[in-house]
Amino acid sequence: MTLSTIIIFLGWLAYGLFHSLLASSQFKGIIEAKYSKLFSNYRLLFVVSALISPLPLLYYHFTTTSSEVWNNYREIRLFGGIIAGIGLAVLRKAFGSYDSKLFFGLSKAPESSEAFKSDGILAKVRHPLYTATLMLFWGWFLFSNSYHNLAFCLANTLYIIVGIQWEEKKLVQQYGQKYLDYKSNVPMLIPKFWKGK
């Protein structure tokens, strides 16, 4: 493992923390109190910053050399491609469960106005977007198993697991007992393919 791999790991962790800070209720409350006119476009600015801020890190990731973790085989690459392909299908299905205008900040309605949903793919898993993202990332790693890609996947998996905890606290505050009941019945990331007693 090289210094550049460590930088990539720490860089993606820092990105995740920055992303979570911007999404936190406390930070949004500060922005709303100080810049009320700006706050109506906060979600859109959040999405734009989430897309632009990692560009230098991505450039560094793809312009520094990194060796393979193991000598990859065609079968492993194929398996990685299949996992990533399923992840894309799950991502497409997951986006159908959300108000895309609200999600991307193109609607002026507050995020808190979104109705609680637990049907479709949300009846199988609480965070299908994260499930899809993890499948895409780890499928990509199996296809191209460099140390840089491993660092990327480990950092983002850690961020997603921690980020879900913070996100669910907000969802409990927003939806109360309804979300607690949902949380106790629906898995977080991996759907159950069997029925309990």
C-alpha positions in Angstrom: 0.0 0.0 0.0 1.4 3.4 -1.0 1.1 6.9 0.3 -1.2 7.8 -2.6 -3.6 4.9 -1.6 -3.7 6.2 2.0 -4.4 9.8 0.7 -7.3 8.4 -1.4 -8.7 6.5 1.6 -8.5 9.6 3.9 -9.7 11.9 1.1 -12.9 9.9 0.6 -13.5 9.7 4.4 -13.1 13.5 4.6 -15.5 13.9 1.7 -18.0 11.7 3.5 -17.7 13.8 6.7 -18.1 17.0 4.7 -21.1 15.6 2.9 -22.7 14.6 6.2 -22.0 17.9 7.8 -23.8 19.7 5.0 -26.7 17.3 5.4 -27.0 17.7 9.1 -30.0 19.4 10.7 -27.7 21.6 12.8 -25.8 23.0 9.9 -28.9 23.5 7.8 -30.5 25.3 10.8 -27.5 27.7 10.9 -27.8 28.4 7.2 -31.5 28.9 7.4 -31.1 31.4 10.3 -28.3 33.4 8.7 -29.2 33.1 5.0 -32.9 32.5 4.7 -33.0 33.5 1.0 -30.3 31.1 0.2 -31.9 28.3 2.2 -34.7 27.9 -0.3 -32.1 26.6 -2.8 -30.1 24.7 -0.1 -30.9 21.2 -1.5 -29.8 22.2 -5.0 -26.6 23.7 -3.7 -26.0 20.6 -1.6 -26.4 18.3 -4.7 -24.1 20.5 -6.8 -21.4 20.6 -4.1 -21.7 16.8 -3.7 -21.0 16.4 -7.4 -18.2 19.1 -7.7 -16.2 18.7 -4.5 -14.8 15.2 -5.2 -13.5 16.1 -8.6 -9.9 16.9 -7.5 -9.9 13.6 -5.5 -11.2 11.7 -8.5 -8.5 13.3 -10.7 -5.8 12.3 -8.2 -7.3 8.8 -8.0 -7.1 8.2 -11.7 -3.8 9.9 -12.4 -1.7 8.1 -9.7 -0.6 4.5 -10.3 -1.8 1.6 -8.2 -1.0 -2.1 -8.3 -3.6 -4.9 -8.2 -4.4 -6.4 -4.8 -4.3 -9.8 -6.5 -3.8 -11.1 -10.0 -7.3 -10.7 -11.3 -9.1 -13.4 -13.3 -11.6 -13.0 -16.1 -14.3 -14.8 -13.9 -13.8 -12.4 -11.1 -14.1 -9.4 -13.5 -17.2 -10.9 -14.9 -18.7 -11.4 -11.4 -17.8 -7.8 -10.6 -19.5 -6.6 -13.7 -22.7 -8.6 -12.9 -22.7 -7.2 -9.3 -22.3 -3.6 -10.7 -25.1 -4.3 -13.3 -27.5 -5.5 -10.6 -26.5 -2.4 -8.6 -27.5 -0.2 -11.6 -30.9 -1.9 -11.8 -31.5 -1.5 -8.1 -30.4 2.2 -8.4 -33.0 2.8 -11.2 -35.7 1.0 -9.2 -34.8 2.9 -6.0 -35.0 6.3 -7.7 -38.6 5.5 -8.7 -39.5 5.5 -5.0 -38.5 9.1 -4.4 -39.6 12.5 -5.6 -36.7 13.2 -8.0 -37.4 16.9 -8.1 -37.2 17.1 -4.3 -34.2 14.7 -4.2 -32.1 16.9 -6.6 -33.3 20.2 -5.1 -35.3 21.2 -8.2 -38.5 21.6 -6.1 -39.0 24.5 -3.6 -40.9 22.3 -1.2 -39.1 21.5 2.0 -37.6 18.0 2.4 -39.8 17.5 5.5 -42.8 17.7 3.3 -42.0 14.4 1.6 -44.6 11.7 2.6 -43.4 8.6 4.4 -43.1 5.7 1.9 -42.7 2.0 2.7 -43.9 0.4 -0.5 -42.2 -1.0 -3.6 -38.5 -1.6 -3.1 -38.7 0.3 0.2 -40.7 -2.6 1.6 -37.7 -4.9 1.0 -34.8 -2.6 2.2 -34.8 0.7 4.0 -31.9 2.3 2.0 -32.0 0.9 -1.5 -29.9 3.8 -2.9 -27.1 2.9 -0.5 -27.5 -0.8 -1.3 -27.2 0.0 -5.0 -24.2 2.3 -4.4 -22.3 -0.4 -2.5 -23.0 -3.0 -5.2 -21.7 -0.5 -7.9 -18.6 0.3 -5.9 -17.7 -3.3 -4.9 -18.6 -4.6 -8.3 -16.2 -2.0 -9.8 -13.5 -3.1 -7.4 -13.9 -6.8 -8.4 -13.6 -5.7 -12.0 -10.6 -3.4 -11.4 -9.0 -4.5 -8.1 -6.4 -1.9 -7.6 -5.4 -0.7 -4.1 -6.7 2.7 -5.0 -10.1 1.2 -5.7 -10.0 -0.9 -2.5 -9.3 2.3 -0.5 -12.2 4.0 -2.3 -14.6 1.2 -1.5 -13.5 0.8 2.1 -13.8 4.5 2.8 -17.2 4.9 1.2 -18.6 1.7 2.8 -17.5 3.1 6.2 -19.1 6.5 5.4 -22.3 4.9 4.3 -22.7 2.7 7.4 -22.0 5.7 9.7 -24.1 8.1 7.5 -27.1 5.8 7.7 -27.0 6.0 11.5 -27.2 9.8 11.3 -29.8 9.8 8.6 -32.0 7.4 10.5 -31.9 9.7 13.6 -33.3 12.5 11.3 -36.0 10.1 9.9 -37.1 9.1 13.5 -37.4 12.8 14.4 -39.4 13.5 11.2 -41.7 10.4 11.2 -41.6 9.2 14.8 -43.1 5.9 15.7 -44.0 5.2 12.1 -40.4 5.0 11.2 -39.4 3.1 14.3 -42.0 0.4 13.3 -40.7 0.4 9.7 -37.1 0.1 11.0 -37.9 -2.9 13.1 -39.6 -4.8 10.2 -37.4 -3.9 7.2 -33.7 -4.6 6.8 -31.3 -1.7 6.4 -29.2 -2.7 3.3 -29.6 -6.4 2.5 -33.2 -7.6 1.8 -34.4 -10.8 3.4 -35.1 -13.5 0.9 -36.8 -15.7 3.4 -39.8 -15.3 5.7 -39.4 -15.3 9.4 -41.9 -17.1 11.7 
